[in-house]
Amino acid sequence: MDCNLLYWNGRIIDFDLPITVRLTVTDTDPGQGDSAQGGTKPATVETGAVVTVPSFVNVGDDILIDSRTGQYMNRA
């Protein structure tokens, strides 16, 4: 992942993360057959964070997360 770092006197004093982060789902309940009703479920990603995702997301799927809010955006 590329980040912008701001140095002052040889020390990092600030950084900017990308707006979207691509992470892999490591744990979640099995997907539901009918996702037309818009159900959601919790999913754990590779960093250990828990994100609310649509019911069609499965273990091993890569997803995009908004780094500002921590919310699911889309499948990668």
Distance bins in CASP14 RR format, pairs under 12 A and 6 or more apart:
PFRMAT RR
TARGET T0000
AUTHOR 0000-0000-0000
RMODE 2
METHOD distances of the structure
MODEL  1
1 15 0 0 0 0 0 1 0 0 0 0 0
1 16 0 0 0 0 0 1 0 0 0 0 0
1 17 1 0 0 1 0 0 0 0 0 0 0
1 18 1 0 0 1 0 0 0 0 0 0 0
1 19 0 0 0 0 0 1 0 0 0 0 0
1 20 0 0 0 0 0 1 0 0 0 0 0
1 21 1 0 0 1 0 0 0 0 0 0 0
1 22 0 0 0 0 1 0 0 0 0 0 0
1 23 0 0 0 0 0 1 0 0 0 0 0
1 47 0 0 0 0 0 1 0 0 0 0 0
1 65 0 0 0 0 0 1 0 0 0 0 0
1 67 0 0 0 0 1 0 0 0 0 0 0
2 15 0 0 0 0 0 1 0 0 0 0 0
2 16 0 0 0 0 1 0 0 0 0 0 0
2 17 0 0 0 0 1 0 0 0 0 0 0
2 18 1 0 0 1 0 0 0 0 0 0 0
2 19 0 0 0 0 0 1 0 0 0 0 0
2 20 0 0 0 0 0 1 0 0 0 0 0
2 21 0 0 0 0 0 1 0 0 0 0 0
3 12 0 0 0 0 1 0 0 0 0 0 0
3 14 0 0 0 0 0 1 0 0 0 0 0
3 15 1 0 1 0 0 0 0 0 0 0 0
3 16 1 0 0 1 0 0 0 0 0 0 0
3 17 1 0 1 0 0 0 0 0 0 0 0
3 18 1 0 0 1 0 0 0 0 0 0 0
3 19 0 0 0 0 0 1 0 0 0 0 0
3 21 0 0 0 0 0 1 0 0 0 0 0
3 67 0 0 0 0 0 1 0 0 0 0 0
4 12 0 0 0 0 0 1 0 0 0 0 0
4 14 0 0 0 0 1 0 0 0 0 0 0
4 15 1 0 0 1 0 0 0 0 0 0 0
4 16 1 0 1 0 0 0 0 0 0 0 0
4 17 0 0 0 0 1 0 0 0 0 0 0
4 18 0 0 0 0 1 0 0 0 0 0 0
4 19 0 0 0 0 0 1 0 0 0 0 0
5 11 0 0 0 0 0 1 0 0 0 0 0
5 12 1 0 1 0 0 0 0 0 0 0 0
5 13 0 0 0 0 1 0 0 0 0 0 0
5 14 1 0 0 1 0 0 0 0 0 0 0
5 15 1 0 1 0 0 0 0 0 0 0 0
5 16 0 0 0 0 1 0 0 0 0 0 0
5 17 0 0 0 0 0 1 0 0 0 0 0
6 12 1 0 0 1 0 0 0 0 0 0 0
6 13 1 0 1 0 0 0 0 0 0 0 0
6 14 1 0 1 0 0 0 0 0 0 0 0
6 15 1 0 0 1 0 0 0 0 0 0 0
6 16 0 0 0 0 1 0 0 0 0 0 0
7 13 1 0 0 1 0 0 0 0 0 0 0
7 14 0 0 0 0 1 0 0 0 0 0 0
7 15 0 0 0 0 0 1 0 0 0 0 0
8 14 0 0 0 0 1 0 0 0 0 0 0
15 67 0 0 0 0 0 1 0 0 0 0 0
16 67 0 0 0 0 1 0 0 0 0 0 0
16 68 0 0 0 0 0 1 0 0 0 0 0
17 65 0 0 0 0 0 1 0 0 0 0 0
17 66 0 0 0 0 0 1 0 0 0 0 0
17 67 1 0 1 0 0 0 0 0 0 0 0
17 68 0 0 0 0 1 0 0 0 0 0 0
17 70 0 0 0 0 0 1 0 0 0 0 0
18 64 0 0 0 0 0 1 0 0 0 0 0
18 65 0 0 0 0 0 1 0 0 0 0 0
18 66 0 0 0 0 0 1 0 0 0 0 0
18 67 1 0 0 1 0 0 0 0 0 0 0
18 68 0 0 0 0 0 1 0 0 0 0 0
18 73 0 0 0 0 0 1 0 0 0 0 0
19 64 0 0 0 0 1 0 0 0 0 0 0
19 65 0 0 0 0 1 0 0 0 0 0 0
19 66 1 0 0 1 0 0 0 0 0 0 0
19 67 1 0 0 1 0 0 0 0 0 0 0
19 68 1 0 0 1 0 0 0 0 0 0 0
19 69 0 0 0 0 1 0 0 0 0 0 0
19 70 0 0 0 0 0 1 0 0 0 0 0
19 71 0 0 0 0 0 1 0 0 0 0 0
19 73 0 0 0 0 1 0 0 0 0 0 0
20 62 0 0 0 0 0 1 0 0 0 0 0
20 63 0 0 0 0 1 0 0 0 0 0 0
20 64 1 0 1 0 0 0 0 0 0 0 0
20 65 1 0 0 1 0 0 0 0 0 0 0
20 66 1 0 0 1 0 0 0 0 0 0 0
20 67 1 0 0 1 0 0 0 0 0 0 0
20 68 0 0 0 0 1 0 0 0 0 0 0
20 69 0 0 0 0 0 1 0 0 0 0 0
20 70 0 0 0 0 0 1 0 0 0 0 0
20 71 0 0 0 0 0 1 0 0 0 0 0
20 72 0 0 0 0 0 1 0 0 0 0 0
20 73 1 0 0 1 0 0 0 0 0 0 0
20 74 0 0 0 0 1 0 0 0 0 0 0
20 76 0 0 0 0 1 0 0 0 0 0 0
21 45 0 0 0 0 1 0 0 0 0 0 0
21 46 0 0 0 0 0 1 0 0 0 0 0
21 47 0 0 0 0 1 0 0 0 0 0 0
21 49 0 0 0 0 1 0 0 0 0 0 0
21 51 0 0 0 0 0 1 0 0 0 0 0
21 62 0 0 0 0 0 1 0 0 0 0 0
21 63 0 0 0 0 1 0 0 0 0 0 0
21 64 1 0 0 1 0 0 0 0 0 0 0
21 65 1 0 1 0 0 0 0 0 0 0 0
21 66 0 0 0 0 1 0 0 0 0 0 0
21 67 1 0 1 0 0 0 0 0 0 0 0
21 68 0 0 0 0 0 1 0 0 0 0 0
21 69 0 0 0 0 0 1 0 0 0 0 0
21 70 0 0 0 0 1 0 0 0 0 0 0
21 71 0 0 0 0 0 1 0 0 0 0 0
21 72 0 0 0 0 0 1 0 0 0 0 0
21 73 0 0 0 0 1 0 0 0 0 0 0
21 74 0 0 0 0 0 1 0 0 0 0 0
21 76 0 0 0 0 1 0 0 0 0 0 0
22 45 0 0 0 0 1 0 0 0 0 0 0
22 46 0 0 0 0 0 1 0 0 0 0 0
22 47 0 0 0 0 0 1 0 0 0 0 0
22 61 0 0 0 0 0 1 0 0 0 0 0
22 62 1 0 1 0 0 0 0 0 0 0 0
22 63 1 0 0 1 0 0 0 0 0 0 0
22 64 1 0 1 0 0 0 0 0 0 0 0
22 65 1 0 0 1 0 0 0 0 0 0 0
22 66 0 0 0 0 0 1 0 0 0 0 0
22 67 0 0 0 0 0 1 0 0 0 0 0
22 72 0 0 0 0 0 1 0 0 0 0 0
22 73 0 0 0 0 0 1 0 0 0 0 0
22 74 0 0 0 0 0 1 0 0 0 0 0
22 75 0 0 0 0 0 1 0 0 0 0 0
22 76 1 0 1 0 0 0 0 0 0 0 0
23 43 0 0 0 0 1 0 0 0 0 0 0
23 44 0 0 0 0 1 0 0 0 0 0 0
23 45 1 0 1 0 0 0 0 0 0 0 0
23 46 1 0 1 0 0 0 0 0 0 0 0
23 47 1 0 0 1 0 0 0 0 0 0 0
23 48 0 0 0 0 1 0 0 0 0 0 0
23 49 1 0 0 1 0 0 0 0 0 0 0
23 50 0 0 0 0 0 1 0 0 0 0 0
23 51 0 0 0 0 1 0 0 0 0 0 0
23 53 0 0 0 0 0 1 0 0 0 0 0
23 57 0 0 0 0 0 1 0 0 0 0 0
23 60 0 0 0 0 0 1 0 0 0 0 0
23 61 0 0 0 0 1 0 0 0 0 0 0
23 62 1 0 0 1 0 0 0 0 0 0 0
23 63 1 0 0 1 0 0 0 0 0 0 0
23 64 0 0 0 0 1 0 0 0 0 0 0
23 65 1 0 1 0 0 0 0 0 0 0 0
23 66 0 0 0 0 0 1 0 0 0 0 0
23 67 0 0 0 0 0 1 0 0 0 0 0
23 70 0 0 0 0 0 1 0 0 0 0 0
23 72 0 0 0 0 1 0 0 0 0 0 0
23 73 0 0 0 0 0 1 0 0 0 0 0
23 75 0 0 0 0 0 1 0 0 0 0 0
23 76 0 0 0 0 1 0 0 0 0 0 0
24 43 0 0 0 0 0 1 0 0 0 0 0
24 44 0 0 0 0 0 1 0 0 0 0 0
24 45 1 0 0 1 0 0 0 0 0 0 0
24 46 1 0 1 0 0 0 0 0 0 0 0
24 47 0 0 0 0 1 0 0 0 0 0 0
24 48 0 0 0 0 0 1 0 0 0 0 0
24 49 0 0 0 0 0 1 0 0 0 0 0
24 51 0 0 0 0 0 1 0 0 0 0 0
24 57 0 0 0 0 0 1 0 0 0 0 0
24 58 0 0 0 0 0 1 0 0 0 0 0
24 59 0 0 0 0 1 0 0 0 0 0 0
24 60 1 0 1 0 0 0 0 0 0 0 0
24 61 1 0 0 1 0 0 0 0 0 0 0
24 62 1 0 1 0 0 0 0 0 0 0 0
24 63 1 0 0 1 0 0 0 0 0 0 0
24 64 0 0 0 0 0 1 0 0 0 0 0
24 65 0 0 0 0 0 1 0 0 0 0 0
24 75 0 0 0 0 0 1 0 0 0 0 0
24 76 0 0 0 0 1 0 0 0 0 0 0
25 31 0 0 0 0 0 1 0 0 0 0 0
25 41 0 0 0 0 0 1 0 0 0 0 0
25 42 0 0 0 0 0 1 0 0 0 0 0
25 43 1 0 1 0 0 0 0 0 0 0 0
25 44 1 0 0 1 0 0 0 0 0 0 0
25 45 1 0 1 0 0 0 0 0 0 0 0
25 46 0 0 0 0 1 0 0 0 0 0 0
25 47 0 0 0 0 0 1 0 0 0 0 0
25 48 0 0 0 0 0 1 0 0 0 0 0
25 49 0 0 0 0 0 1 0 0 0 0 0
25 50 0 0 0 0 0 1 0 0 0 0 0
25 51 0 0 0 0 1 0 0 0 0 0 0
25 52 0 0 0 0 0 1 0 0 0 0 0
25 53 1 0 0 1 0 0 0 0 0 0 0
25 54 0 0 0 0 0 1 0 0 0 0 0
25 56 0 0 0 0 0 1 0 0 0 0 0
25 57 1 0 0 1 0 0 0 0 0 0 0
25 58 1 0 0 1 0 0 0 0 0 0 0
25 59 1 0 1 0 0 0 0 0 0 0 0
25 60 1 0 1 0 0 0 0 0 0 0 0
25 61 1 0 1 0 0 0 0 0 0 0 0
25 62 1 0 0 1 0 0 0 0 0 0 0
25 63 1 0 0 1 0 0 0 0 0 0 0
25 64 0 0 0 0 0 1 0 0 0 0 0
25 65 0 0 0 0 0 1 0 0 0 0 0
25 72 0 0 0 0 1 0 0 0 0 0 0
25 75 0 0 0 0 1 0 0 0 0 0 0
25 76 0 0 0 0 0 1 0 0 0 0 0
26 43 0 0 0 0 1 0 0 0 0 0 0
26 44 1 0 1 0 0 0 0 0 0 0 0
26 45 1 0 0 1 0 0 0 0 0 0 0
26 46 1 0 1 0 0 0 0 0 0 0 0
26 47 0 0 0 0 1 0 0 0 0 0 0
26 48 1 0 0 1 0 0 0 0 0 0 0
26 49 0 0 0 0 0 1 0 0 0 0 0
26 50 0 0 0 0 0 1 0 0 0 0 0
26 51 0 0 0 0 0 1 0 0 0 0 0
26 57 0 0 0 0 0 1 0 0 0 0 0
26 58 0 0 0 0 0 1 0 0 0 0 0
26 59 1 0 0 1 0 0 0 0 0 0 0
26 60 1 0 0 1 0 0 0 0 0 0 0
26 61 0 0 0 0 0 1 0 0 0 0 0
26 62 0 0 0 0 0 1 0 0 0 0 0
26 63 0 0 0 0 0 1 0 0 0 0 0
27 41 0 0 0 0 0 1 0 0 0 0 0
27 42 0 0 0 0 1 0 0 0 0 0 0
27 43 1 0 0 1 0 0 0 0 0 0 0
27 44 1 0 1 0 0 0 0 0 0 0 0
27 45 0 0 0 0 1 0 0 0 0 0 0
27 46 0 0 0 0 1 0 0 0 0 0 0
27 48 0 0 0 0 1 0 0 0 0 0 0
27 49 0 0 0 0 0 1 0 0 0 0 0
27 50 0 0 0 0 1 0 0 0 0 0 0
27 51 0 0 0 0 0 1 0 0 0 0 0
27 53 0 0 0 0 0 1 0 0 0 0 0
27 57 0 0 0 0 0 1 0 0 0 0 0
27 58 0 0 0 0 0 1 0 0 0 0 0
27 59 1 0 0 1 0 0 0 0 0 0 0
27 60 0 0 0 0 1 0 0 0 0 0 0
27 61 0 0 0 0 0 1 0 0 0 0 0
28 40 0 0 0 0 0 1 0 0 0 0 0
28 41 1 0 0 1 0 0 0 0 0 0 0
28 42 1 0 0 1 0 0 0 0 0 0 0
28 43 1 1 0 0 0 0 0 0 0 0 0
28 44 1 0 0 1 0 0 0 0 0 0 0
28 45 0 0 0 0 1 0 0 0 0 0 0
28 50 0 0 0 0 1 0 0 0 0 0 0
28 51 0 0 0 0 1 0 0 0 0 0 0
28 52 0 0 0 0 0 1 0 0 0 0 0
28 53 1 0 0 1 0 0 0 0 0 0 0
28 54 0 0 0 0 0 1 0 0 0 0 0
28 55 0 0 0 0 1 0 0 0 0 0 0
28 56 0 0 0 0 0 1 0 0 0 0 0
28 57 1 0 0 1 0 0 0 0 0 0 0
28 58 1 0 0 1 0 0 0 0 0 0 0
28 59 1 0 1 0 0 0 0 0 0 0 0
28 60 0 0 0 0 1 0 0 0 0 0 0
28 61 0 0 0 0 1 0 0 0 0 0 0
28 63 0 0 0 0 0 1 0 0 0 0 0
28 72 0 0 0 0 0 1 0 0 0 0 0
29 39 0 0 0 0 0 1 0 0 0 0 0
29 40 0 0 0 0 0 1 0 0 0 0 0
29 41 1 0 1 0 0 0 0 0 0 0 0
29 42 0 0 0 0 1 0 0 0 0 0 0
29 43 0 0 0 0 1 0 0 0 0 0 0
29 44 0 0 0 0 0 1 0 0 0 0 0
29 53 0 0 0 0 0 1 0 0 0 0 0
29 55 0 0 0 0 1 0 0 0 0 0 0
29 56 0 0 0 0 0 1 0 0 0 0 0
29 57 0 0 0 0 1 0 0 0 0 0 0
29 58 0 0 0 0 1 0 0 0 0 0 0
29 59 0 0 0 0 1 0 0 0 0 0 0
30 41 0 0 0 0 1 0 0 0 0 0 0
30 43 0 0 0 0 0 1 0 0 0 0 0
30 55 0 0 0 0 1 0 0 0 0 0 0
30 56 0 0 0 0 0 1 0 0 0 0 0
30 57 0 0 0 0 0 1 0 0 0 0 0
30 58 1 0 0 1 0 0 0 0 0 0 0
30 59 0 0 0 0 1 0 0 0 0 0 0
31 39 0 0 0 0 1 0 0 0 0 0 0
31 40 0 0 0 0 0 1 0 0 0 0 0
31 41 1 0 0 1 0 0 0 0 0 0 0
31 43 0 0 0 0 0 1 0 0 0 0 0
31 53 0 0 0 0 1 0 0 0 0 0 0
31 54 0 0 0 0 1 0 0 0 0 0 0
31 55 1 0 1 0 0 0 0 0 0 0 0
31 56 1 0 0 1 0 0 0 0 0 0 0
31 57 1 0 0 1 0 0 0 0 0 0 0
31 58 1 0 1 0 0 0 0 0 0 0 0
31 59 0 0 0 0 1 0 0 0 0 0 0
31 61 0 0 0 0 0 1 0 0 0 0 0
32 38 0 0 0 0 1 0 0 0 0 0 0
32 39 1 0 0 1 0 0 0 0 0 0 0
32 40 0 0 0 0 0 1 0 0 0 0 0
32 41 0 0 0 0 1 0 0 0 0 0 0
32 53 0 0 0 0 0 1 0 0 0 0 0
32 54 0 0 0 0 1 0 0 0 0 0 0
32 55 1 0 1 0 0 0 0 0 0 0 0
32 56 1 0 0 1 0 0 0 0 0 0 0
32 57 0 0 0 0 0 1 0 0 0 0 0
32 58 0 0 0 0 0 1 0 0 0 0 0
33 39 0 0 0 0 0 1 0 0 0 0 0
33 54 0 0 0 0 0 1 0 0 0 0 0
33 55 1 0 0 1 0 0 0 0 0 0 0
33 56 1 0 0 1 0 0 0 0 0 0 0
33 58 0 0 0 0 0 1 0 0 0 0 0
34 54 0 0 0 0 0 1 0 0 0 0 0
34 55 0 0 0 0 1 0 0 0 0 0 0
34 56 0 0 0 0 1 0 0 0 0 0 0
35 41 0 0 0 0 0 1 0 0 0 0 0
35 53 0 0 0 0 0 1 0 0 0 0 0
35 54 1 0 0 1 0 0 0 0 0 0 0
35 55 1 0 1 0 0 0 0 0 0 0 0
35 56 1 0 1 0 0 0 0 0 0 0 0
35 57 0 0 0 0 1 0 0 0 0 0 0
35 58 0 0 0 0 0 1 0 0 0 0 0
35 75 0 0 0 0 0 1 0 0 0 0 0
36 54 0 0 0 0 0 1 0 0 0 0 0
36 55 0 0 0 0 0 1 0 0 0 0 0
36 56 0 0 0 0 0 1 0 0 0 0 0
37 54 0 0 0 0 0 1 0 0 0 0 0
37 55 0 0 0 0 1 0 0 0 0 0 0
37 56 0 0 0 0 0 1 0 0 0 0 0
38 52 0 0 0 0 0 1 0 0 0 0 0
38 53 0 0 0 0 0 1 0 0 0 0 0
38 54 1 0 0 1 0 0 0 0 0 0 0
38 55 1 0 0 1 0 0 0 0 0 0 0
38 56 0 0 0 0 1 0 0 0 0 0 0
38 57 0 0 0 0 0 1 0 0 0 0 0
39 52 0 0 0 0 1 0 0 0 0 0 0
39 53 0 0 0 0 1 0 0 0 0 0 0
39 54 1 0 0 1 0 0 0 0 0 0 0
39 55 1 0 1 0 0 0 0 0 0 0 0
39 56 0 0 0 0 1 0 0 0 0 0 0
39 57 0 0 0 0 0 1 0 0 0 0 0
40 51 0 0 0 0 1 0 0 0 0 0 0
40 52 1 0 1 0 0 0 0 0 0 0 0
40 53 1 0 0 1 0 0 0 0 0 0 0
40 54 1 0 1 0 0 0 0 0 0 0 0
40 55 1 0 0 1 0 0 0 0 0 0 0
40 56 0 0 0 0 0 1 0 0 0 0 0
40 57 0 0 0 0 1 0 0 0 0 0 0
40 71 0 0 0 0 0 1 0 0 0 0 0
40 72 0 0 0 0 1 0 0 0 0 0 0
41 50 0 0 0 0 0 1 0 0 0 0 0
41 51 0 0 0 0 0 1 0 0 0 0 0
41 52 1 0 0 1 0 0 0 0 0 0 0
41 53 1 0 0 1 0 0 0 0 0 0 0
41 54 1 0 0 1 0 0 0 0 0 0 0
41 55 1 0 1 0 0 0 0 0 0 0 0
41 56 0 0 0 0 1 0 0 0 0 0 0
41 57 1 0 0 1 0 0 0 0 0 0 0
41 58 0 0 0 0 0 1 0 0 0 0 0
41 59 0 0 0 0 0 1 0 0 0 0 0
41 72 0 0 0 0 0 1 0 0 0 0 0
42 48 0 0 0 0 0 1 0 0 0 0 0
42 49 0 0 0 0 0 1 0 0 0 0 0
42 50 1 0 1 0 0 0 0 0 0 0 0
42 51 1 0 0 1 0 0 0 0 0 0 0
42 52 1 0 0 1 0 0 0 0 0 0 0
42 53 1 0 0 1 0 0 0 0 0 0 0
42 54 0 0 0 0 0 1 0 0 0 0 0
42 55 0 0 0 0 0 1 0 0 0 0 0
42 57 0 0 0 0 0 1 0 0 0 0 0
42 72 0 0 0 0 0 1 0 0 0 0 0
43 49 0 0 0 0 1 0 0 0 0 0 0
43 50 1 0 0 1 0 0 0 0 0 0 0
43 51 1 0 1 0 0 0 0 0 0 0 0
43 52 1 0 0 1 0 0 0 0 0 0 0
43 53 1 0 1 0 0 0 0 0 0 0 0
43 54 0 0 0 0 1 0 0 0 0 0 0
43 55 0 0 0 0 0 1 0 0 0 0 0
43 56 0 0 0 0 0 1 0 0 0 0 0
43 57 1 0 1 0 0 0 0 0 0 0 0
43 58 0 0 0 0 1 0 0 0 0 0 0
43 59 0 0 0 0 1 0 0 0 0 0 0
43 60 0 0 0 0 1 0 0 0 0 0 0
43 61 0 0 0 0 1 0 0 0 0 0 0
43 62 0 0 0 0 0 1 0 0 0 0 0
43 63 1 0 0 1 0 0 0 0 0 0 0
43 65 0 0 0 0 0 1 0 0 0 0 0
43 71 0 0 0 0 0 1 0 0 0 0 0
43 72 0 0 0 0 1 0 0 0 0 0 0
43 75 0 0 0 0 0 1 0 0 0 0 0
44 50 1 0 1 0 0 0 0 0 0 0 0
44 51 1 0 0 1 0 0 0 0 0 0 0
44 52 0 0 0 0 0 1 0 0 0 0 0
44 53 0 0 0 0 0 1 0 0 0 0 0
44 57 0 0 0 0 0 1 0 0 0 0 0
44 59 0 0 0 0 1 0 0 0 0 0 0
44 60 0 0 0 0 0 1 0 0 0 0 0
44 63 0 0 0 0 0 1 0 0 0 0 0
45 51 1 0 0 1 0 0 0 0 0 0 0
45 52 0 0 0 0 0 1 0 0 0 0 0
45 53 0 0 0 0 1 0 0 0 0 0 0
45 57 0 0 0 0 0 1 0 0 0 0 0
45 59 0 0 0 0 0 1 0 0 0 0 0
45 60 0 0 0 0 1 0 0 0 0 0 0
45 61 0 0 0 0 1 0 0 0 0 0 0
45 62 0 0 0 0 1 0 0 0 0 0 0
45 63 1 0 0 1 0 0 0 0 0 0 0
45 64 0 0 0 0 0 1 0 0 0 0 0
45 65 1 0 0 1 0 0 0 0 0 0 0
45 70 0 0 0 0 1 0 0 0 0 0 0
45 72 0 0 0 0 1 0 0 0 0 0 0
45 76 0 0 0 0 0 1 0 0 0 0 0
46 59 0 0 0 0 0 1 0 0 0 0 0
46 60 0 0 0 0 1 0 0 0 0 0 0
46 61 0 0 0 0 0 1 0 0 0 0 0
46 62 0 0 0 0 1 0 0 0 0 0 0
46 63 0 0 0 0 0 1 0 0 0 0 0
46 65 0 0 0 0 0 1 0 0 0 0 0
47 63 0 0 0 0 0 1 0 0 0 0 0
47 65 0 0 0 0 1 0 0 0 0 0 0
47 67 0 0 0 0 0 1 0 0 0 0 0
47 70 0 0 0 0 0 1 0 0 0 0 0
48 65 0 0 0 0 0 1 0 0 0 0 0
49 63 0 0 0 0 0 1 0 0 0 0 0
49 65 1 0 0 1 0 0 0 0 0 0 0
49 67 0 0 0 0 0 1 0 0 0 0 0
49 69 0 0 0 0 0 1 0 0 0 0 0
49 70 1 0 0 1 0 0 0 0 0 0 0
49 71 0 0 0 0 0 1 0 0 0 0 0
49 72 0 0 0 0 0 1 0 0 0 0 0
50 65 0 0 0 0 0 1 0 0 0 0 0
50 70 0 0 0 0 0 1 0 0 0 0 0
50 71 0 0 0 0 0 1 0 0 0 0 0
50 72 0 0 0 0 0 1 0 0 0 0 0
51 57 0 0 0 0 1 0 0 0 0 0 0
51 61 0 0 0 0 0 1 0 0 0 0 0
51 63 1 0 0 1 0 0 0 0 0 0 0
51 64 0 0 0 0 0 1 0 0 0 0 0
51 65 1 0 0 1 0 0 0 0 0 0 0
51 66 0 0 0 0 1 0 0 0 0 0 0
51 67 0 0 0 0 0 1 0 0 0 0 0
51 69 0 0 0 0 0 1 0 0 0 0 0
51 70 1 0 0 1 0 0 0 0 0 0 0
51 71 1 0 0 1 0 0 0 0 0 0 0
51 72 1 0 1 0 0 0 0 0 0 0 0
51 73 0 0 0 0 1 0 0 0 0 0 0
52 63 0 0 0 0 0 1 0 0 0 0 0
52 65 0 0 0 0 0 1 0 0 0 0 0
52 69 0 0 0 0 0 1 0 0 0 0 0
52 70 0 0 0 0 1 0 0 0 0 0 0
52 71 1 0 0 1 0 0 0 0 0 0 0
52 72 1 0 0 1 0 0 0 0 0 0 0
52 73 0 0 0 0 0 1 0 0 0 0 0
53 59 0 0 0 0 0 1 0 0 0 0 0
53 60 0 0 0 0 0 1 0 0 0 0 0
53 61 0 0 0 0 1 0 0 0 0 0 0
53 62 0 0 0 0 0 1 0 0 0 0 0
53 63 1 0 0 1 0 0 0 0 0 0 0
53 64 0 0 0 0 0 1 0 0 0 0 0
53 65 0 0 0 0 1 0 0 0 0 0 0
53 70 0 0 0 0 0 1 0 0 0 0 0
53 71 0 0 0 0 1 0 0 0 0 0 0
53 72 1 0 1 0 0 0 0 0 0 0 0
53 73 0 0 0 0 0 1 0 0 0 0 0
53 74 0 0 0 0 0 1 0 0 0 0 0
53 75 0 0 0 0 1 0 0 0 0 0 0
54 61 0 0 0 0 0 1 0 0 0 0 0
54 63 0 0 0 0 1 0 0 0 0 0 0
54 71 0 0 0 0 0 1 0 0 0 0 0
54 72 1 0 0 1 0 0 0 0 0 0 0
54 73 0 0 0 0 0 1 0 0 0 0 0
54 74 0 0 0 0 1 0 0 0 0 0 0
54 75 0 0 0 0 1 0 0 0 0 0 0
55 72 0 0 0 0 0 1 0 0 0 0 0
56 63 0 0 0 0 0 1 0 0 0 0 0
56 72 0 0 0 0 0 1 0 0 0 0 0
56 74 0 0 0 0 0 1 0 0 0 0 0
56 75 0 0 0 0 1 0 0 0 0 0 0
57 63 1 0 0 1 0 0 0 0 0 0 0
57 64 0 0 0 0 0 1 0 0 0 0 0
57 65 0 0 0 0 0 1 0 0 0 0 0
57 72 1 0 0 1 0 0 0 0 0 0 0
57 73 0 0 0 0 0 1 0 0 0 0 0
57 74 0 0 0 0 0 1 0 0 0 0 0
57 75 1 0 0 1 0 0 0 0 0 0 0
57 76 0 0 0 0 0 1 0 0 0 0 0
58 75 0 0 0 0 1 0 0 0 0 0 0
60 75 0 0 0 0 0 1 0 0 0 0 0
60 76 0 0 0 0 0 1 0 0 0 0 0
61 72 0 0 0 0 0 1 0 0 0 0 0
61 74 0 0 0 0 0 1 0 0 0 0 0
61 75 1 0 0 1 0 0 0 0 0 0 0
61 76 1 0 0 1 0 0 0 0 0 0 0
62 72 0 0 0 0 0 1 0 0 0 0 0
62 73 0 0 0 0 0 1 0 0 0 0 0
62 74 0 0 0 0 0 1 0 0 0 0 0
62 75 1 0 0 1 0 0 0 0 0 0 0
62 76 1 1 0 0 0 0 0 0 0 0 0
63 70 0 0 0 0 0 1 0 0 0 0 0
63 71 0 0 0 0 0 1 0 0 0 0 0
63 72 1 0 0 1 0 0 0 0 0 0 0
63 73 1 0 0 1 0 0 0 0 0 0 0
63 74 1 0 0 1 0 0 0 0 0 0 0
63 75 1 0 1 0 0 0 0 0 0 0 0
63 76 1 0 1 0 0 0 0 0 0 0 0
64 70 0 0 0 0 0 1 0 0 0 0 0
64 71 0 0 0 0 0 1 0 0 0 0 0
64 72 1 0 0 1 0 0 0 0 0 0 0
64 73 1 0 1 0 0 0 0 0 0 0 0
64 74 1 0 1 0 0 0 0 0 0 0 0
64 75 1 0 0 1 0 0 0 0 0 0 0
64 76 1 0 1 0 0 0 0 0 0 0 0
65 71 1 0 0 1 0 0 0 0 0 0 0
65 72 1 0 0 1 0 0 0 0 0 0 0
65 73 1 0 0 1 0 0 0 0 0 0 0
65 74 0 0 0 0 1 0 0 0 0 0 0
65 75 0 0 0 0 0 1 0 0 0 0 0
65 76 0 0 0 0 1 0 0 0 0 0 0
66 72 0 0 0 0 1 0 0 0 0 0 0
66 73 1 0 1 0 0 0 0 0 0 0 0
66 74 0 0 0 0 1 0 0 0 0 0 0
67 73 0 0 0 0 0 1 0 0 0 0 0
END
